[in-house]
Amino acid sequence: MLDAPAALPAGDINPLQLVLHASLPVQLVMAILLVVSVMSWAIIFRKRAQLAAAEREAADFEERFWSGAQLGDLHARAGKNDGIDGMEAIFDAGMREYHRVTQMRGADSRLQLEGAQRAMRAATARELDNLEHNLEFLANTGSISPYIGLFGTVWGIMISFQGLASLKQATIATVAPGISEALIATAMGLFAAIPAVWAYNRLATRVDRLASRYDAFSEEFSSILQRWSPLPDAR
C-alpha cells in the first residue's frame, strides 16, 4: 500500500521541499520555468543597458547637431568612428546617400533628397530592429509561462490522486501535500511571467519613444537638406 506523504505543519511552507518532493514531470516543468526565468532576467538587464546607451547617444548627438556644427564636420567625425549606431548612424546614412546621388550625372536636388530620406528610413529600421531584438522572448514568456506552470500543476494533481486510489481512507491531510507540491509549478509560472510582462511593456514603450525620436530627427534633417539644396521650382 502507498504511504501518503507527510503533511507539513500548518504555516510552515518550504518551497524547496515542495520542489524536491514533486513528481519527476512536475520537476521537469519547474526546471523549464527556472531556465526561462533566468533567460528573461538576462534579457531584461541587457536591454535596459542597451536602451539607456541608445538614449544617451541620441541626446549627445542631438546636442552636437543643434549646436551649430557644420554638417560636413559631423559627417567626417561619423566616418572616422567604426560601429556608429543610433541617431548618428541615421545621420551618416542620409549624408552618404545625399553625396552619392550628388555625384551622379543628371541627378537633381529632388533625387538627392529622396535618396537621403530612403537611406535614413532604412537605417532607422535597422536600429529599431536591433533594439527590439529578443523582446519577443519576453512577450512569449509572459504569455506561455502560466500555462506551462498550470500543465505541471494538473499533471502533479493527477499523479497525487492516482496514488490515493490504493488507500482505503483519504483525508485532507493525505491529499494536501501532493496538491501543494503540484501547485508550486503554477507559482513558478507566475514568477516567470509577471516580470517578463512588466519588462516587455516598459522596454517596448522606450523603444517606441526612440522610434519617434529617430523619425522626428529624420524629418528635421530632411528639412535642412531641402533648404541646403532647394528643389527646383515647379513649371
FILUM-736884 format. One line per field, with one value per atom (N, C-alpha, C, CB): atom name; x, y, z. Coordinates in steps of 0.001 Angstrom, whole numbers, padded with zeros to 6 digits. Glycine has a CB too. Layout:
// FILUM-736884
atom: (CA; ...)
u: (X; ...)
v: (Y; ...)
w: (Z; ...)
This chain:
// FILUM-736884
atom: (N; CA; C; CB; N; CA; C; CB; N; CA; C; CB; N; CA; C; CB; N; CA; C; CB; N; CA; C; CB; N; CA; C; CB; N; CA; C; CB; N; CA; C; CB; N; CA; C; CB; N; CA; C; CB; N; CA; C; CB; N; CA; C; CB; N; CA; C; CB; N; CA; C; CB; N; CA; C; CB; N; CA; C; CB; N; CA; C; CB; N; CA; C; CB; N; CA; C; CB; N; CA; C; CB; N; CA; C; CB; N; CA; C; CB; N; CA; C; CB; N; CA; C; CB; N; CA; C; CB; N; CA; C; CB; N; CA; C; CB; N; CA; C; CB; N; CA; C; CB; N; CA; C; CB; N; CA; C; CB; N; CA; C; CB; N; CA; C; CB; N; CA; C; CB; N; CA; C; CB; N; CA; C; CB; N; CA; C; CB; N; CA; C; CB; N; CA; C; CB; N; CA; C; CB; N; CA; C; CB; N; CA; C; CB; N; CA; C; CB; N; CA; C; CB; N; CA; C; CB; N; CA; C; CB; N; CA; C; CB; N; CA; C; CB; N; CA; C; CB; N; CA; C; CB; N; CA; C; CB; N; CA; C; CB; N; CA; C; CB; N; CA; C; CB; N; CA; C; CB; N; CA; C; CB; N; CA; C; CB; N; CA; C; CB; N; CA; C; CB; N; CA; C; CB; N; CA; C; CB; N; CA; C; CB; N; CA; C; CB; N; CA; C; CB; N; CA; C; CB; N; CA; C; CB; N; CA; C; CB; N; CA; C; CB; N; CA; C; CB; N; CA; C; CB; N; CA; C; CB; N; CA; C; CB; N; CA; C; CB; N; CA; C; CB; N; CA; C; CB; N; CA; C; CB; N; CA; C; CB; N; CA; C; CB; N; CA; C; CB; N; CA; C; CB; N; CA; C; CB; N; CA; C; CB; N; CA; C; CB; N; CA; C; CB; N; CA; C; CB; N; CA; C; CB; N; CA; C; CB; N; CA; C; CB; N; CA; C; CB; N; CA; C; CB; N; CA; C; CB; N; CA; C; CB; N; CA; C; CB; N; CA; C; CB; N; CA; C; CB; N; CA; C; CB; N; CA; C; CB; N; CA; C; CB; N; CA; C; CB; N; CA; C; CB; N; CA; C; CB; N; CA; C; CB; N; CA; C; CB; N; CA; C; CB; N; CA; C; CB; N; CA; C; CB; N; CA; C; CB; N; CA; C; CB; N; CA; C; CB; N; CA; C; CB; N; CA; C; CB; N; CA; C; CB; N; CA; C; CB; N; CA; C; CB; N; CA; C; CB; N; CA; C; CB; N; CA; C; CB; N; CA; C; CB; N; CA; C; CB; N; CA; C; CB; N; CA; C; CB; N; CA; C; CB; N; CA; C; CB; N; CA; C; CB; N; CA; C; CB; N; CA; C; CB; N; CA; C; CB; N; CA; C; CB; N; CA; C; CB; N; CA; C; CB; N; CA; C; CB; N; CA; C; CB; N; CA; C; CB; N; CA; C; CB; N; CA; C; CB; N; CA; C; CB; N; CA; C; CB; N; CA; C; CB; N; CA; C; CB; N; CA; C; CB; N; CA; C; CB; N; CA; C; CB; N; CA; C; CB; N; CA; C; CB; N; CA; C; CB; N; CA; C; CB; N; CA; C; CB; N; CA; C; CB; N; CA; C; CB; N; CA; C; CB; N; CA; C; CB; N; CA; C; CB; N; CA; C; CB; N; CA; C; CB; N; CA; C; CB; N; CA; C; CB; N; CA; C; CB; N; CA; C; CB; N; CA; C; CB; N; CA; C; CB; N; CA; C; CB; N; CA; C; CB; N; CA; C; CB; N; CA; C; CB; N; CA; C; CB; N; CA; C; CB; N; CA; C; CB; N; CA; C; CB; N; CA; C; CB; N; CA; C; CB; N; CA; C; CB; N; CA; C; CB; N; CA; C; CB; N; CA; C; CB; N; CA; C; CB; N; CA; C; CB; N; CA; C; CB; N; CA; C; CB; N; CA; C; CB; N; CA; C; CB; N; CA; C; CB; N; CA; C; CB; N; CA; C; CB; N; CA; C; CB; N; CA; C; CB; N; CA; C; CB; N; CA; C; CB; N; CA; C; CB; N; CA; C; CB; N; CA; C; CB; N; CA; C; CB; N; CA; C; CB; N; CA; C; CB; N; CA; C; CB; N; CA; C; CB; N; CA; C; CB; N; CA; C; CB; N; CA; C; CB; N; CA; C; CB; N; CA; C; CB; N; CA; C; CB; N; CA; C; CB; N; CA; C; CB; N; CA; C; CB; N; CA; C; CB; N; CA; C; CB; N; CA; C; CB; N; CA; C; CB; N; CA; C; CB; N; CA; C; CB; N; CA; C; CB; N; CA; C; CB; N; CA; C; CB; N; CA; C; CB; N; CA; C; CB; N; CA; C; CB; N; CA; C; CB; N; CA; C; CB; N; CA; C; CB; N; CA; C; CB; N; CA; C; CB; N; CA; C; CB; N; CA; C; CB; N; CA; C; CB; N; CA; C; CB; N; CA; C; CB; N; CA; C; CB; N; CA; C; CB; N; CA; C; CB; N; CA; C; CB; N; CA; C; CB; N; CA; C; CB; N; CA; C; CB; N; CA; C; CB)
u: (000853; 000000; 000887; -000964; 000491; 001292; 001147; 000875; 002263; 002232; 002003; 003529; 001106; 000830; 001968; -000517; 002366; 003420; 003018; 003776; 003978; 003698; 003365; 004889; 002330; 001919; 002835; 000459; 003078; 003891; 003058; 004429; 003680; 002942; 002257; 003872; 001127; 000374; 001249; -000901; 001233; 002004; 003464; 001882; 003913; 005322; 005447; 005891; 005623; 005724; 007170; 004777; 007749; 009130; 009131; 009987; 009278; 009218; 010232; 009439; 011436; 012455; 012001; 013784; 011390; 010895; 009762; 010425; 008918; 007829; 008381; 006908; 009444; 010055; 010705; 011096; 011438; 012156; 011223; 013099; 010064; 009123; 008155; 008349; 008186; 007269; 007657; 007266; 006708; 006976; 007939; 005663; 008520; 009530; 008986; 010073; 007787; 007278; 007101; 005950; 006615; 006435; 007793; 005643; 008778; 010116; 010701; 011038; 010418; 010888; 010250; 010589; 008952; 008264; 008863; 006763; 009129; 009701; 011115; 009701; 011869; 013210; 013139; 013957; 012173; 011997; 011647; 010895; 010738; 010342; 011501; 009178; 012337; 013501; 014470; 014218; 014722; 015616; 015035; 015860; 013737; 013079; 013156; 011611; 012963; 013022; 014428; 012597; 015443; 016831; 017138; 017841; 016701; 016927; 016193; 016479; 014993; 014224; 014927; 012835; 015419; 016119; 017409; 016427; 018099; 019311; 018971; 020014; 017885; 017454; 017027; 016300; 016320; 015846; 017019; 015004; 018019; 019168; 019957; 020094; 020128; 020877; 020133; 021142; 018815; 018035; 017962; 016626; 017872; 017870; 019165; 017676; 020287; 021577; 021664; 022739; 021181; 021237; 020374; 020790; 019175; 018290; 018808; 016882; 019385; 019973; 021112; 020483; 021932; 023024; 022481; 023937; 021421; 020826; 020234; 019748; 019617; 019047; 020146; 018169; 021235; 022357; 022975; 023430; 023116; 023698; 022830; 023871; 021514; 020606; 020688; 019162; 020713; 020797; 022122; 020627; 023213; 024534; 024624; 025632; 024108; 024211; 023303; 023860; 022103; 021216; 021848; 019858; 022534; 023202; 024277; 023822; 025065; 026098; 025487; 027044; 024395; 023781; 023180; 022702; 022511; 021860; 022734; 020593; 024001; 024907; 025471; 026040; 025112; 025602; 026786; 025969; 027145; 028274; 027938; 028653; 028958; 028774; 028423; 030044; 027498; 027104; 028288; 025984; 029147; 030325; 031234; 031093; 031395; 032241; 031630; 032456; 030305; 029638; 029753; 028167; 029634; 029737; 031158; 029323; 032152; 033537; 033840; 034500; 033305; 033522; 032854; 032987; 031658; 030971; 031734; 029551; 032347; 033085; 034342; 033445; 034877; 036096; 035815; 036811; 034569; 034213; 033700; 033159; 034240; 033760; 032613; 034913; 031601; 030490; 029596; 031015; 029355; 028420; 027011; 028492; 026190; 024820; 023884; 024697; 022620; 021641; 021427; 022053; 021191; 020876; 022041; 020475; 023258; 024426; 024499; 025725; 024126; 024117; 023060; 023866; 021914; 020858; 021338; 019559; 021961; 022509; 023565; 023107; 024471; 025543; 024978; 026515; 023955; 023350; 022730; 022297; 022041; 021434; 022469; 020569; 023543; 024579; 025318; 025565; 025606; 026308; 025492; 026602; 024214; 023372; 023189; 022004; 023083; 022943; 024156; 022767; 025363; 026572; 026728; 027804; 026302; 026409; 025535; 026018; 024306; 023404; 023893; 021961; 024512; 025024; 026073; 025621; 026864; 027922; 027409; 028944; 026145; 025577; 025238; 024313; 025486; 025170; 023657; 025843; 023217; 021802; 020935; 021313; 021540; 020755; 020411; 021521; 019133; 018737; 018557; 017435; 018187; 018064; 016931; 017847; 015907; 014809; 015299; 013653; 016102; 016655; 017586; 017398; 018339; 019228; 018436; 020066; 017374; 016576; 015870; 015551; 015292; 014589; 015551; 013856; 016742; 017737; 018144; 018958; 018367; 018738; 017621; 019080; 016382; 015252; 015121; 013950; 015304; 015240; 016352; 015342; 017542; 018665; 018414; 019970; 017842; 017558; 016452; 017170; 015456; 014408; 014981; 013275; 015866; 016484; 017360; 017314; 018129; 018988; 018147; 019919; 017048; 016157; 015587; 015015; 015180; 014632; 015674; 014142; 016931; 017987; 018221; 019291; 018246; 018472; 017340; 018619; 016102; 014967; 014915; 013662; 015289; 015320; 016329; 015665; 017451; 018461; 017962; 019755; 017238; 016719; 015595; 016223; 014811; 013675; 014072; 012603; 015303; 015738; 015601; 017197; 015006; 014782; 013616; 016026; 012996; 011815; 010668; 011376; 010610; 009538; 009670; 009557; 010902; 011069; 010376; 012558; 010476; 009793; 008285; 010199; 007793; 006353; 005880; 005999; 006643; 006264; 006336; 007171; 007346; 007463; 006259; 008751; 005856; 004713; 003411; 004578; 003307; 002066; 001999; 001912; 003139; 003129; 003453; 004120; 004279; 004738; 003606; 005611; 002544; 001465; 000835; 000387; 000737; 000141; 001078; -000206; 002378; 003338; 003251; 004784; 003194; 003045; 001738; 003132; 000655; -000634; -000596; -001749; 000114; 000266; 000959; 001060; 002022; 002712; 001812; 003951; 000980; 000063; -000968; -000641; -001575; -002575; -001954; -003183; -000768; -000091; 000212; 001223; 000692; 001003; -000234; 001680; -001345; -002583; -003083; -003670; -002967; -003361; -002556; -003187; -001258; -000413; -000775; 001079; -001084; -001450; -002720; -001642; -003732; -004978; -004819; -006057; -003964; -003709; -003060; -002819; -002160; -001527; -002504; -000402; -003540; -004517; -005520; -005242; -005553; -006536; -006328; -006463; -005097; -004810; -005030; -003397; -005320; -005559; -007012; -005197; -007222; -008586; -009327; -008563; -008588; -009221; -008359; -009435; -008966; -008246; -008856; -008283; -008017; -008451; -007750; -008163; -008133; -007482; -005994; -008137; -005650; -004245; -003460; -004115; -004144; -003474; -003297; -004257; -004305; -004288; -003460; -005710; -003475; -002878; -001415; -002999; -000522; 000892; 001111; 001716; 000456; 000637; 000137; -000053; -001009; -001554; -000654; -002982; -000120; 000794; 002024; 001215; 002562; 003729; 003406; 004258; 002169; 001783; 001546; 000525; 000967; 000646; 001893; -000232; 003021; 004247; 004642; 005385; 004217; 004516; 003787; 004128; 002518; 001783; 002423; 000322; 002856; 003521; 004785; 003870; 005544; 006766; 006438; 007626; 005328; 004913; 004597; 003707; 003913; 003616; 004883; 002598; 005796; 007067; 007863; 007905; 007772; 008477; 007719; 008694; 006376; 005572; 005455; 004192; 005221; 004925; 006073; 004620; 007328; 008411; 008587; 009718; 008380; 008558; 007526; 008457; 006278; 005225; 005511; 003835; 005845; 006141; 007323; 006436; 008389; 009586; 009306; 010737; 008539; 008236; 007487; 007403; 006468; 005704; 006585; 004516; 007435; 008307; 009346; 009007; 010003; 011054; 010466; 011856; 009309; 008679; 008283; 007445; 007835; 007498; 008733; 006860; 009857; 011097; 011561; 012199; 011386; 011738; 010844; 011608; 009550; 008628; 009017; 007183; 009442; 009863; 011110; 010123; 012051; 013240; 012872; 014275; 011917; 011479; 010890; 010445; 010080; 009515; 010622; 008480; 011608; 012734; 013544; 013641; 013780; 014515; 013729; 014822; 012420; 011590; 011569; 010155; 011469; 011460; 012784; 011179; 013888; 015190; 015301; 016324; 014826; 014902; 014112; 014369; 012936; 012136; 012838; 010747; 013404; 014102; 015343; 014491; 016072; 017271; 016892; 018086; 015774; 015309; 014979; 014080; 014390; 014081; 015357; 013255; 016387; 017660; 018270; 018637; 018243; 018773; 017980; 018761; 016683; 015869; 016235; 014384; 016499; 016923; 018350; 016818; 019176; 020557; 020637; 021335; 019759; 019722; 018275; 020359; 017733; 016311; 015853; 016006; 014617; 014037; 013759; 012750; 013861; 013595; 012148; 013937; 011921; 010556; 009715; 010559; 008451; 007536; 007186; 006254; 007126; 006810; 005428; 007852)
v: (-001194; 000000; 001242; 000007; 002282; 003500; 004352; 004301; 004729; 005604; 007036; 005490; 007717; 009118; 009984; 009585; 011038; 011930; 012662; 012914; 012889; 013582; 015035; 013477; 015496; 016887; 017803; 017087; 018981; 019970; 020619; 021033; 021046; 021739; 022978; 022118; 023337; 024500; 025750; 024705; 026518; 027755; 027546; 028515; 026315; 026020; 025508; 024974; 026446; 026094; 026254; 026976; 025167; 025171; 024919; 024100; 025970; 025783; 024769; 027102; 024747; 023802; 022360; 024053; 022101; 020758; 020383; 020647; 021361; 021096; 020716; 022323; 021417; 021109; 019729; 022177; 019423; 018150; 016952; 018156; 017157; 016055; 015903; 016251; 016854; 016775; 015614; 018102; 015199; 014111; 014576; 013605; 013634; 013956; 014863; 012678; 014602; 015520; 016944; 015014; 017084; 018418; 019086; 018344; 018326; 018886; 019331; 017869; 018576; 018962; 020269; 017859; 020408; 021654; 022828; 021536; 022630; 023709; 024042; 023320; 023034; 023304; 024160; 021986; 023852; 024661; 026097; 024058; 026272; 027619; 028372; 027549; 027661; 028313; 028810; 027349; 027978; 028385; 029578; 027213; 029526; 030631; 031921; 030279; 031800; 032981; 033590; 032619; 032743; 033250; 033944; 032094; 033337; 033956; 035284; 033015; 035352; 036592; 037714; 036372; 037403; 038424; 038867; 037904; 037934; 038308; 039282; 037049; 038997; 039878; 041231; 039238; 041221; 042472; 043386; 042188; 042852; 043685; 044154; 042907; 043255; 043640; 044711; 042415; 044558; 045523; 046876; 044985; 046855; 048123; 048884; 047874; 048181; 048830; 049321; 047859; 048512; 048888; 050118; 047719; 050149; 051292; 052544; 050978; 052380; 053537; 054127; 053141; 053254; 053728; 054418; 052561; 053872; 054487; 055849; 053578; 055986; 057275; 058298; 057117; 057870; 058798; 059209; 058155; 058248; 058564; 059560; 057289; 059369; 060273; 061685; 059747; 061779; 063089; 063772; 062959; 063001; 063568; 064040; 062536; 063225; 063627; 064814; 062455; 064823; 065969; 067257; 065738; 067162; 068352; 068841; 068048; 067920; 068319; 068809; 067154; 068172; 068524; 069934; 067503; 070249; 071558; 072623; 071442; 072328; 073316; 074267; 072622; 074067; 074930; 074361; 076257; 073091; 072479; 072275; 071135; 072329; 072117; 070651; 072528; 070446; 069082; 068276; 069092; 068941; 068242; 067761; 069132; 068587; 068187; 067009; 069372; 067056; 065943; 064662; 066271; 064793; 063606; 063051; 063949; 063945; 063482; 062787; 064657; 063309; 062678; 061308; 063573; 061191; 059905; 058894; 060072; 059373; 058467; 057913; 059166; 058642; 058182; 057118; 059354; 057047; 056108; 054807; 056718; 053711; 052400; 051957; 051354; 051397; 050865; 051931; 050010; 053028; 054030; 053451; 055339; 053925; 053432; 054554; 052242; 054225; 055190; 056334; 055735; 057501; 058669; 059087; 059821; 058893; 059236; 058340; 059114; 057069; 056165; 056588; 054722; 057076; 057555; 058793; 057871; 059700; 060902; 060538; 061843; 059629; 059235; 058582; 058277; 057744; 057102; 058128; 056086; 059128; 060170; 061007; 061067; 061390; 062204; 061428; 062708; 060151; 059336; 059223; 057932; 058944; 058795; 060135; 058205; 061205; 062531; 062854; 063606; 062609; 062892; 061923; 062821; 060674; 059701; 060099; 058301; 060515; 060923; 062215; 061095; 063083; 064348; 064100; 065200; 063051; 062751; 062089; 061863; 061712; 061078; 062148; 060247; 061825; 062769; 062872; 062330; 064064; 064289; 064228; 063307; 064043; 063976; 065381; 063212; 065617; 066932; 066870; 067417; 068003; 068088; 067220; 069525; 066988; 066133; 064702; 066148; 064200; 062859; 062777; 062443; 063835; 063848; 063722; 065132; 064506; 064489; 063146; 065626; 062622; 061341; 060209; 061028; 060245; 059228; 059282; 059391; 060494; 060633; 060150; 062089; 060442; 060005; 058485; 060639; 057864; 056399; 055769; 055908; 056331; 055800; 055948; 056513; 057059; 057261; 056330; 058713; 056077; 055130; 053732; 055110; 053335; 052013; 051926; 051699; 052975; 052975; 052958; 054205; 053694; 053690; 052299; 054701; 051631; 050270; 049316; 049744; 049450; 048586; 048857; 048789; 050134; 050473; 049962; 051983; 050121; 049663; 048142; 050201; 047480; 046016; 045512; 045462; 046207; 045830; 046068; 046615; 047170; 047473; 046521; 048908; 046072; 045195; 043730; 045367; 043405; 042007; 041397; 041895; 040227; 039452; 039954; 039466; 041070; 041494; 040508; 042896; 039857; 038870; 037700; 038351; 037412; 036342; 036698; 036064; 037959; 038390; 038301; 039815; 038688; 038603; 037159; 039228; 036272; 034854; 034265; 034055; 034673; 034191; 034612; 034711; 035867; 036344; 035666; 037812; 035263; 034642; 033151; 034863; 032463; 030995; 030429; 030454; 031119; 030554; 030142; 031549; 030943; 030483; 029172; 031548; 028977; 027741; 026549; 027891; 026792; 025715; 025319; 026154; 026315; 026014; 025305; 027282; 025732; 025069; 023624; 025824; 023363; 021984; 021133; 021942; 021680; 020945; 020700; 021695; 021689; 021519; 020429; 022832; 020471; 019467; 018069; 019773; 017969; 016656; 016167; 016738; 017066; 016676; 016244; 017816; 016948; 016574; 015219; 017650; 014971; 013671; 012551; 013633; 012746; 011718; 011543; 012085; 012653; 012565; 011742; 013969; 011979; 011237; 009775; 011885; 009507; 008108; 007367; 008019; 008051; 007431; 007174; 008299; 008025; 007859; 006755; 009149; 006279; 005259; 003978; 004969; 003682; 002445; 002568; 002018; 003786; 003973; 003674; 005406; 003082; 002753; 003988; 001705; 004931; 006134; 007347; 006029; 008337; 009550; 010746; 009750; 011554; 012768; 013975; 012675; 015141; 016374; 016344; 017618; 015812; 015733; 014825; 015236; 013856; 012952; 013587; 011654; 014343; 014929; 016203; 015225; 016974; 018316; 018360; 018929; 017481; 017598; 017433; 016568; 016452; 016257; 017417; 015014; 017987; 019141; 020352; 019463; 020526; 021654; 021557; 021709; 020344; 020149; 020435; 018732; 020137; 020398; 021893; 019600; 022576; 024000; 024871; 024472; 024391; 025179; 025438; 024468; 024544; 024750; 025977; 023507; 026151; 027344; 028604; 027250; 028529; 029682; 030062; 029376; 029063; 029354; 029918; 028090; 029450; 030016; 031496; 029274; 031865; 033278; 034059; 033428; 033429; 034077; 034415; 033165; 033552; 033817; 034808; 032520; 034768; 035563; 037026; 034967; 037293; 038668; 039637; 038688; 039326; 040256; 040409; 039786; 039315; 039378; 040308; 037973; 040221; 041094; 042549; 040684; 042806; 044187; 044742; 044260; 043956; 044428; 044645; 043432; 043733; 043896; 045205; 042700; 045480; 046715; 047937; 046763; 047890; 049022; 049230; 048816; 048159; 048271; 048611; 046968; 048028; 048335; 049803; 047443; 050375; 051799; 052660; 052172; 052269; 053026; 052914; 052533; 051752; 051590; 052478; 050102; 052527; 053376; 054850; 053176; 055261; 056654; 056953; 056958; 056010; 056209; 056229; 055113; 055390; 055388; 056740; 054271; 057308; 058643; 059696; 059025; 059535; 060479; 060388; 060211; 059162; 058977; 059539; 057488; 059276; 059776; 061301; 059229; 061902; 063365; 063937; 063836; 063309; 063783; 063655; 063006; 062538; 062338; 063425; 060938; 063770; 064827; 066174; 064916; 066469; 067748; 067812; 067958; 066712; 066687; 066790; 065404; 066180; 066299; 067748; 065410; 068448; 069864; 070683; 070426; 070345; 071048; 070768; 070634; 069504; 069172; 069857; 067659; 069989; 070657; 072134; 070506; 072776; 074180; 074308; 074809; 073286; 073294; 073183; 072163; 072398; 072224; 072320; 070861; 073515; 073704; 072920; 075179; 072451; 071758; 072751; 071023; 072297; 073200; 073636; 072534; 074859; 075389; 074571; 076876; 074315; 073593; 074474; 073158; 073899; 074640; 074258; 074370)
w: (000000; 000000; 000000; 001234; -000780; -000918; 000326; -002168; 000901; 002063; 001630; 002867; 002277; 001946; 002445; 002558; 001650; 002095; 003345; 001011; 004201; 005462; 005210; 006416; 005867; 005689; 006474; 006127; 005912; 006595; 007695; 005602; 008784; 009830; 009278; 010978; 009870; 009398; 009443; 010248; 008378; 008283; 007980; 009539; 007905; 007628; 006198; 008644; 005259; 003842; 003408; 002966; 002953; 002485; 000982; 003235; 000159; -001294; -001806; -001989; -001199; -001658; -001439; -000930; -000288; -000023; -000973; 001419; -001301; -002240; -003611; -002359; -004015; -005311; -005290; -005684; -004223; -004153; -004047; -002977; -003434; -003253; -004415; -001984; -005365; -006500; -007413; -007290; -008238; -009187; -010269; -009824; -010979; -011986; -013093; -012595; -013650; -014688; -014179; -015224; -012940; -012375; -012152; -011049; -011699; -011537; -012869; -010881; -013934; -015263; -015708; -016280; -015472; -015807; -015039; -015508; -013752; -012937; -013383; -011455; -013838; -014345; -015610; -014630; -016490; -017706; -017339; -018614; -016396; -015977; -015343; -014997; -014595; -013988; -015053; -013037; -016069; -017156; -017906; -018127; -018190; -018890; -018072; -019186; -016762; -015903; -015897; -014474; -015803; -015813; -017137; -015572; -018245; -019554; -019666; -020676; -019123; -019169; -018419; -018589; -017219; -016447; -017135; -015050; -017791; -018526; -019659; -019093; -020379; -021463; -020908; -022259; -019788; -019196; -018848; -017940; -018167; -017780; -019004; -016829; -019997; -021187; -021985; -022066; -022116; -022885; -022177; -023130; -020871; -020130; -020372; -018622; -020346; -020597; -022042; -020294; -022984; -024392; -024675; -025269; -024117; -024345; -023657; -023856; -022486; -021808; -022636; -020410; -023226; -024082; -025324; -024486; -025915; -027107; -026786; -027698; -025626; -025234; -024975; -023985; -024351; -024133; -025461; -023224; -026379; -027694; -028434; -028539; -028398; -029095; -028509; -029019; -027190; -026557; -026881; -025044; -026862; -027154; -028601; -026870; -029544; -030944; -031241; -031863; -030677; -030900; -030383; -030218; -029252; -028709; -029670; -027325; -030240; -031197; -032501; -031472; -032925; -034201; -034167; -034562; -033054; -032966; -032339; -032185; -032101; -031517; -032557; -030801; -033815; -034888; -035630; -034337; -035359; -036059; -037533; -035407; -038372; -039799; -040076; -040575; -041021; -041353; -041871; -042387; -042624; -043133; -042030; -044059; -040983; -039855; -039097; -038900; -038912; -038233; -039041; -037983; -040359; -041225; -041202; -042679; -041220; -041177; -039853; -041389; -038779; -037479; -037427; -036349; -038000; -038028; -038873; -038564; -039961; -040828; -040183; -042095; -039202; -038537; -037481; -037899; -037021; -035960; -036556; -035024; -036087; -036519; -035611; -036503; -036227; -035441; -034845; -034351; -035553; -035047; -035069; -035886; -034170; -034123; -033711; -033155; -033623; -033168; -034145; -031848; -033592; -034401; -035291; -033509; -034824; -035647; -036876; -034826; -036733; -037883; -038896; -037430; -038415; -039315; -040066; -038524; -039354; -039989; -041021; -038937; -040654; -041567; -042826; -040866; -042688; -043854; -044780; -043422; -044211; -045038; -045767; -044189; -045073; -045707; -046785; -044664; -046531; -047530; -048820; -046967; -048662; -049850; -050557; -049468; -049789; -050391; -051260; -049299; -050736; -051506; -052677; -050602; -052484; -053580; -054763; -053092; -054470; -055553; -056181; -055032; -055388; -055916; -056997; -054785; -056857; -057811; -059094; -057162; -059122; -060314; -061350; -059952; -062584; -063663; -063845; -064991; -064016; -064262; -063027; -065234; -061848; -060618; -060154; -059513; -059882; -059381; -057872; -060065; -057297; -055845; -055306; -055430; -056145; -055690; -055466; -056712; -056398; -056239; -055037; -057500; -054790; -053632; -052333; -053617; -052229; -051009; -050833; -051029; -051903; -051799; -051456; -053108; -052049; -051725; -050264; -052603; -049743; -048333; -047420; -048012; -047776; -046949; -046944; -047450; -048098; -048149; -047303; -049608; -047395; -046621; -045120; -047013; -044708; -043290; -042812; -043028; -043640; -043243; -043069; -044281; -043988; -043877; -042633; -045130; -042354; -041167; -039889; -041174; -039882; -038718; -038476; -038908; -039558; -039419; -038836; -040786; -039276; -038738; -037256; -039519; -036877; -035476; -034582; -035319; -035038; -034240; -034165; -034820; -035253; -035231; -034199; -036628; -034101; -033115; -031685; -033359; -031488; -030158; -029753; -030107; -030728; -030431; -030351; -031479; -030711; -030715; -029320; -031204; -029242; -028014; -027170; -027179; -027545; -026791; -026972; -027228; -028141; -028348; -027377; -029798; -026927; -025951; -024640; -025707; -024235; -023021; -023184; -022657; -024368; -024613; -024567; -025966; -025184; -025175; -023767; -026120; -023008; -021631; -020803; -020988; -020949; -020197; -020588; -020370; -021849; -022318; -022023; -023798; -022122; -022090; -020707; -023099; -019944; -018667; -017729; -017966; -017569; -016674; -017132; -016574; -018439; -018949; -018747; -020436; -018886; -018599; -017132; -018954; -016242; -014822; -014523; -014010; -015192; -014979; -015451; -015703; -016544; -017008; -015946; -018328; -015356; -014298; -013106; -013857; -012762; -011638; -011910; -011333; -013101; -013455; -013442; -014841; -014007; -014033; -012615; -014853; -011766; -010395; -009619; -009677; -009809; -009118; -009610; -009326; -010917; -011439; -010788; -012956; -010669; -010049; -008580; -010189; -007886; -006469; -006284; -005874; -007105; -006975; -007377; -007815; -008342; -008689; -007528; -009934; -006824; -005662; -004527; -005167; -004431; -003369; -003662; -003137; -004902; -005275; -004492; -006767; -004086; -003363; -001865; -003625; -001403; 000030; 000382; 000452; 001523; 001947; 002420; 003056; 002989; 003509; 003160; 005044; 002518; 002126; 002835; 000588; 003430; 004123; 003521; 005642; 003988; 003519; 003835; 004164; 005000; 005379; 004438; 006811; 003858; 002934; 001560; 002811; 001124; -000228; -000289; -000692; 000792; 000765; 000340; 002108; 000853; 000457; -001043; 001193; -001659; -003096; -003911; -003537; -003499; -004225; -004044; -003745; -002836; -002603; -003485; -001134; -003625; -004478; -005935; -004331; -006342; -007723; -007962; -008078; -006978; -007144; -007220; -005999; -006723; -006801; -008252; -006065; -009168; -010590; -011124; -011411; -010728; -011139; -010571; -010695; -009313; -008692; -009462; -007220; -009884; -010631; -012011; -010767; -012597; -013876; -013759; -014413; -012694; -012460; -012131; -011326; -011396; -011053; -012319; -010123; -013330; -014588; -015454; -015358; -015408; -016342; -015929; -016464; -014657; -014226; -014525; -012732; -014155; -014507; -016017; -013892; -016768; -018214; -018853; -018825; -018404; -018951; -018610; -018409; -017337; -016938; -017729; -015428; -017838; -018537; -020018; -018362; -020629; -022056; -022302; -022574; -021507; -021695; -021495; -020732; -020486; -020199; -021308; -018857; -021704; -022719; -024083; -022805; -024422; -025710; -025777; -025936; -024652; -024626; -024877; -023282; -024293; -024512; -025954; -023571; -026561; -027977; -028844; -028412; -028532; -029296; -029188; -028804; -028004; -027834; -028655; -026355; -028677; -029510; -030981; -029244; -031393; -032794; -033174; -033040; -032295; -032561; -032622; -031470; -031763; -031744; -033029; -030532; -033505; -034750; -035939; -034970; -035955; -037059; -037077; -036946; -035896; -035828; -036319; -034393; -035930; -036405; -037918; -035729; -038470; -039917; -040657; -040295; -040124; -040759; -040666; -040108; -039516; -039344; -040225; -037872; -040307; -041152; -042620; -040904; -043015; -044397; -044734; -044630; -043770; -043996; -044173; -042829; -043414; -043554; -044922; -042434; -045345; -046670; -047775; -046884; -047579; -048590; -048702; -048260; -047566; -047602; -048125; -046204; -047840; -048289; -049799; -047637; -050374; -051823; -052255; -052264; -052465; -052728; -053952; -052915; -053895; -055027; -056147; -054615; -057380; -058497; -058484; -059832; -058945; -058996; -059963; -059413; -059564; -060445; -061629; -059688; -062788; -064009; -064479; -065115)
